[in-house]
Amino acid sequence: MTQADAQNASLGIAFAGGGLVAELHQRALELLPQARLLGLYDPQPEIRKHRTREWGCREYRSFDDLLGDPEVEAVMVLAPFAVHEELALAALSAQKHVLVEKPTASLDGIRRLQECAANHGVMCMPGHNYAYEPAFRQVLSLVRSQSLGKIRAGWITYILRHPEEVAARYAGVLEEVMVHHTYLALALFGSPDQVYAGRMTPDWVALPQEDQAWMTWEYANGCSVHLFCSLAVDDNTNDPWMFVVKALGTQGSATYNWRSAIIMRPLGTLPLGIPAYEDSFVHQAAAFVAATSGEAQAIVSSLDSAYEVARLLALAEEAAATGRGVAA
Ligand SMILES: NC(=O)c1ccc[n+]([C@@H]2O[C@H](COP(=O)([O-])OP(=O)(O)OC[C@H]3O[C@@H](n4cnc5c(N)ncnc54)[C@H](O)[C@@H]3O)[C@@H](O)[C@H]2O)c1
């Protein structure tokens, strides 16, 4: 196969949104021979121009222009949450496959995306990138095969200080960042029976939203799962919990973390490079391409999971507001 043939055989992808997370998706597509970044649309002309020059791709002056490009087979929706549903519905209706960054959409919005994708014969997948990390897949397979026996306890922590100007792009930690904790815990441990949650008074200078939050999930079978996120501090100890997943069972335990390699340069939203995190976008993009050619089993965390994530996070917000556990 010539280089031109290989290019034509790869999935043509366009970005809606050229902000921080787009840097990670662009890196992923550059590393993936089976996909190519064709171009991007962003309503901010300076971002659009800067990114298209930087990445050598097409500049679309409107989202309709992007959708009108016949070479675009798939769209990655990398814009803020408020416009996820609108952009994804338009792309699906134009018969493009879609990956939507987290948080996917509202509960009803997720159902509309599923219906629209089914009606137009295309695929829609949430951007649940942490679920595609090989280390997570290994823990998941140990849990699902019951190699660890009965799971009695789980932990997921994410502790990484963020500059206030980065945090300003998002809603609170619970609803926007803990989406990751929620889809991972859901895949590993299933839906809980009771949800407890709290959000902490922030130390931001100007932002009102919390900079730390937690959830505890209780299961009628005796399992308890502990989820914590802080954008306020770093864990600089010799046993850092920067990002840790643990599943503890009666016959064994499994864990992994993100500290096996760190690169001292920023990428996307993070002030340092974490290869495990960055490569999760590559694995996710590979699964996306596979799913567009009919391999639905490549999707680890589906729109049904996104729906359950949105439902559980709404319960967590209620628990945090009332200070009481909420039945799930
Ligand atoms: N998966 C992850 O690890 C991860 C990390 C960071 C952010 N995110 C998610 O990605 C999304 C974007 O976050 P970000 O950090 O890139 O934010 P950002 O503010 O850096 O970038 C968003 C971009 O979208 C553009 N935009 C706004 N409206 C648009 C529209 N209608 N069409 C196209 N583009 C539009 C903005 O102009 C901006 O350039 C959020 O939903 C966020 O939660 C995911």
The ligand as an SDF file (V2000), in Angstrom:
LIG
                    3D

 44 48  0  0  0  0  0  0  0  0999 V2000
  -10.9200   13.6540   28.9320 N   0  0  0  0  0  0  0  0  0  0  0  0
  -10.1520   14.4790   29.6150 C   0  0  0  0  0  0  0  0  0  0  0  0
   -9.1920   14.0640   30.2820 O   0  0  0  0  0  0  0  0  0  0  0  0
  -10.4690   15.9550   29.5630 C   0  0  0  0  0  0  0  0  0  0  0  0
   -9.5020   16.9070   29.9490 C   0  0  0  0  0  0  0  0  0  0  0  0
   -9.8440   18.2520   29.8590 C   0  0  0  0  0  0  0  0  0  0  0  0
  -11.0840   18.6500   29.3950 C   0  0  0  0  0  0  0  0  0  0  0  0
  -11.9950   17.6990   29.0430 N   0  0  0  0  0  0  0  0  0  0  0  0
  -13.3500   18.0920   28.5500 C   0  0  0  0  0  0  0  0  0  0  0  0
  -13.1890   18.6090   27.2220 O   0  0  0  0  0  0  0  0  0  0  0  0
  -14.1140   19.6790   26.9820 C   0  0  0  0  0  0  0  0  0  0  0  0
  -13.3310   20.9280   26.5480 C   0  0  0  0  0  0  0  0  0  0  0  0
  -12.3830   21.2520   27.5590 O   0  0  0  0  0  0  0  0  0  0  0  0
  -11.0630   22.1300   27.2480 P   0  0  0  0  0  0  0  0  0  0  0  0
  -10.1660   21.9560   28.4100 O   0  0  0  0  0  0  0  0  0  0  0  0
  -10.5090   21.8360   25.9050 O   0  0  0  0  0  0  0  0  0  0  0  0
  -11.7090   23.5880   27.2540 O   0  0  0  0  0  0  0  0  0  0  0  0
  -11.1510   24.8880   26.5010 P   0  0  0  0  0  0  0  0  0  0  0  0
  -11.9330   26.0200   27.0610 O   0  0  0  0  0  0  0  0  0  0  0  0
   -9.6650   24.9130   26.5800 O   0  0  0  0  0  0  0  0  0  0  0  0
  -11.5410   24.6310   24.9670 O   0  0  0  0  0  0  0  0  0  0  0  0
  -12.8540   24.5770   24.4790 C   0  0  0  0  0  0  0  0  0  0  0  0
  -12.8690   25.1960   23.0740 C   0  0  0  0  0  0  0  0  0  0  0  0
  -14.1560   24.9660   22.5270 O   0  0  0  0  0  0  0  0  0  0  0  0
  -14.4750   26.1080   21.7500 C   0  0  0  0  0  0  0  0  0  0  0  0
  -15.9190   26.1820   21.4950 N   0  0  0  0  0  0  0  0  0  0  0  0
  -16.8860   26.8350   22.2110 C   0  0  0  0  0  0  0  0  0  0  0  0
  -18.0860   26.6910   21.6070 N   0  0  0  0  0  0  0  0  0  0  0  0
  -17.8770   25.9440   20.5020 C   0  0  0  0  0  0  0  0  0  0  0  0
  -18.7170   25.4990   19.4520 C   0  0  0  0  0  0  0  0  0  0  0  0
  -20.0250   25.7740   19.4330 N   0  0  0  0  0  0  0  0  0  0  0  0
  -18.1750   24.7650   18.4540 N   0  0  0  0  0  0  0  0  0  0  0  0
  -16.8600   24.4530   18.4680 C   0  0  0  0  0  0  0  0  0  0  0  0
  -16.0030   24.8670   19.4290 N   0  0  0  0  0  0  0  0  0  0  0  0
  -16.5090   25.6010   20.4290 C   0  0  0  0  0  0  0  0  0  0  0  0
  -13.9400   27.2600   22.5560 C   0  0  0  0  0  0  0  0  0  0  0  0
  -13.7860   28.4210   21.7700 O   0  0  0  0  0  0  0  0  0  0  0  0
  -12.6200   26.7010   23.0710 C   0  0  0  0  0  0  0  0  0  0  0  0
  -11.5440   27.0210   22.2160 O   0  0  0  0  0  0  0  0  0  0  0  0
  -14.9020   19.8500   28.2980 C   0  0  0  0  0  0  0  0  0  0  0  0
  -16.1100   19.1560   28.1900 O   0  0  0  0  0  0  0  0  0  0  0  0
  -13.9830   19.2110   29.3510 C   0  0  0  0  0  0  0  0  0  0  0  0
  -14.6870   18.6890   30.4670 O   0  0  0  0  0  0  0  0  0  0  0  0
  -11.7070   16.3700   29.0890 C   0  0  0  0  0  0  0  0  0  0  0  0
  1  2  1  0
  2  3  2  0
  2  4  1  0
  4  5  1  0
  4 44  2  0
  5  6  2  0
  6  7  1  0
  7  8  2  0
  8  9  1  0
  8 44  1  0
  9 10  1  0
  9 42  1  0
 10 11  1  0
 11 12  1  0
 11 40  1  0
 12 13  1  0
 13 14  1  0
 14 15  2  0
 14 16  1  0
 14 17  1  0
 17 18  1  0
 18 19  2  0
 18 20  1  0
 18 21  1  0
 21 22  1  0
 22 23  1  0
 23 24  1  0
 23 38  1  0
 24 25  1  0
 25 26  1  0
 25 36  1  0
 26 27  1  0
 26 35  1  0
 27 28  2  0
 28 29  1  0
 29 30  1  0
 29 35  2  0
 30 31  1  0
 30 32  2  0
 32 33  1  0
 33 34  2  0
 34 35  1  0
 36 37  1  0
 36 38  1  0
 38 39  1  0
 40 41  1  0
 40 42  1  0
 42 43  1  0
M  CHG  2   8   1  16  -1
M  END
$$$$
